[in-house]
Amino acid sequence: MSIKKIDHIAIVVEELERALGVYRDALGMAVTDVREMPEQDVKMAFLPTGDSEIELLEPLSAESGIGRYLAKRGEGLHHICLEVDDIEATLADLKAKGAQLIDETPKQGAYGRIAFIHPKGAHGVLIELVERT
Amino acid sequence: MSIKKIDHIAIVVEELERALGVYRDALGMAVTDVREMPEQDVKMAFLPTGDSEIELLEPLSAESGIGRYLAKRGEGLHHICLEVDDIEATLADLKAKGAQLIDETPKQGAYGRIAFIHPKGAHGVLIELVERT
């Protein structure tokens, strides 16, 4: 099992357009896509850099997971995503080592199979794992 | 001006050794260095992956900036660092565009010249910029 790279960093914001004023306009990062993902109740902007990506997330509703997070914690870093070779082997290994998983089996994400590790089991960091397909 | 990549993600933890139990032992990430940086009042572990790095920070004292952050916010994501070509041009550009800077001029960091953007000006994210030398 191995971690290949930081796939992306996700940042929760109140309004995508205002956040792009910093990340795109002031910092000069390229935006490859902005789209609504109704199944996750978010609108996302993708800003690739190096072999990773910054993803900005705006909740589509206050009741969504991201909407509740924003209300409770405010804008800021939400999670990091690590790309792995073999997500099933990684999850089995983590489970054997006592890590606290949100997803014990992978689910289908936008660009591969994904699973989340609980922040309680990762020193306060919500970690997503992705095996890209 | 351009952002080259995510240089690193910094995570504040209570105890480096316990955090390495997750990041090194359970996730299988390599640790290239663990060292005390007394001038920043932290002990750090460096875990490179892809063209970025995860840095774990343990405060050396409760009164340090990181120590106070830990007491207030708990363990978790602390800042992201973006590598730039020309830190002076980037800071001038950010200032002209009204970004809130912690450092208006670069200071010497461990591996290049660095400056921080205030989280209030970056939608809740503490952003470090580095021009590696």
HADDOCK unambig.tbl for C-alpha pairs under 7 A between the chains (distance, minus, plus):
assign (segid A and resid 2 and name CA) (segid B and resid 28 and name CA) 6.10 0.50 0.50
assign (segid A and resid 3 and name CA) (segid B and resid 29 and name CA) 6.50 0.50 0.50
assign (segid A and resid 4 and name CA) (segid B and resid 49 and name CA) 6.28 0.50 0.50
assign (segid A and resid 4 and name CA) (segid B and resid 50 and name CA) 5.94 0.50 0.50
assign (segid A and resid 5 and name CA) (segid B and resid 49 and name CA) 4.79 0.50 0.50
assign (segid A and resid 5 and name CA) (segid B and resid 50 and name CA) 4.14 0.50 0.50
assign (segid A and resid 6 and name CA) (segid B and resid 49 and name CA) 6.70 0.50 0.50
assign (segid A and resid 6 and name CA) (segid B and resid 50 and name CA) 6.69 0.50 0.50
assign (segid A and resid 6 and name CA) (segid B and resid 52 and name CA) 6.98 0.50 0.50
assign (segid A and resid 13 and name CA) (segid B and resid 123 and name CA) 6.40 0.50 0.50
assign (segid A and resid 19 and name CA) (segid B and resid 123 and name CA) 6.58 0.50 0.50
assign (segid A and resid 22 and name CA) (segid B and resid 122 and name CA) 6.39 0.50 0.50
assign (segid A and resid 26 and name CA) (segid B and resid 94 and name CA) 5.57 0.50 0.50
assign (segid A and resid 26 and name CA) (segid B and resid 97 and name CA) 6.17 0.50 0.50
assign (segid A and resid 27 and name CA) (segid B and resid 94 and name CA) 6.97 0.50 0.50
assign (segid A and resid 28 and name CA) (segid B and resid 2 and name CA) 6.11 0.50 0.50
assign (segid A and resid 29 and name CA) (segid B and resid 3 and name CA) 6.50 0.50 0.50
assign (segid A and resid 49 and name CA) (segid B and resid 4 and name CA) 6.28 0.50 0.50
assign (segid A and resid 49 and name CA) (segid B and resid 5 and name CA) 4.79 0.50 0.50
assign (segid A and resid 49 and name CA) (segid B and resid 6 and name CA) 6.70 0.50 0.50
assign (segid A and resid 50 and name CA) (segid B and resid 4 and name CA) 5.95 0.50 0.50
assign (segid A and resid 50 and name CA) (segid B and resid 5 and name CA) 4.15 0.50 0.50
assign (segid A and resid 50 and name CA) (segid B and resid 6 and name CA) 6.70 0.50 0.50
assign (segid A and resid 51 and name CA) (segid B and resid 51 and name CA) 6.53 0.50 0.50
assign (segid A and resid 52 and name CA) (segid B and resid 6 and name CA) 6.99 0.50 0.50
assign (segid A and resid 75 and name CA) (segid B and resid 123 and name CA) 5.61 0.50 0.50
assign (segid A and resid 75 and name CA) (segid B and resid 124 and name CA) 4.91 0.50 0.50
assign (segid A and resid 76 and name CA) (segid B and resid 123 and name CA) 6.03 0.50 0.50
assign (segid A and resid 76 and name CA) (segid B and resid 124 and name CA) 4.13 0.50 0.50
assign (segid A and resid 76 and name CA) (segid B and resid 125 and name CA) 4.95 0.50 0.50
assign (segid A and resid 77 and name CA) (segid B and resid 77 and name CA) 6.94 0.50 0.50
assign (segid A and resid 77 and name CA) (segid B and resid 125 and name CA) 6.10 0.50 0.50
assign (segid A and resid 94 and name CA) (segid B and resid 26 and name CA) 5.59 0.50 0.50
assign (segid A and resid 97 and name CA) (segid B and resid 26 and name CA) 6.18 0.50 0.50
assign (segid A and resid 122 and name CA) (segid B and resid 22 and name CA) 6.37 0.50 0.50
assign (segid A and resid 123 and name CA) (segid B and resid 13 and name CA) 6.39 0.50 0.50
assign (segid A and resid 123 and name CA) (segid B and resid 19 and name CA) 6.58 0.50 0.50
assign (segid A and resid 123 and name CA) (segid B and resid 75 and name CA) 5.59 0.50 0.50
assign (segid A and resid 123 and name CA) (segid B and resid 76 and name CA) 6.02 0.50 0.50
assign (segid A and resid 124 and name CA) (segid B and resid 75 and name CA) 4.92 0.50 0.50
assign (segid A and resid 124 and name CA) (segid B and resid 76 and name CA) 4.14 0.50 0.50
assign (segid A and resid 125 and name CA) (segid B and resid 76 and name CA) 4.94 0.50 0.50
assign (segid A and resid 125 and name CA) (segid B and resid 77 and name CA) 6.12 0.50 0.50
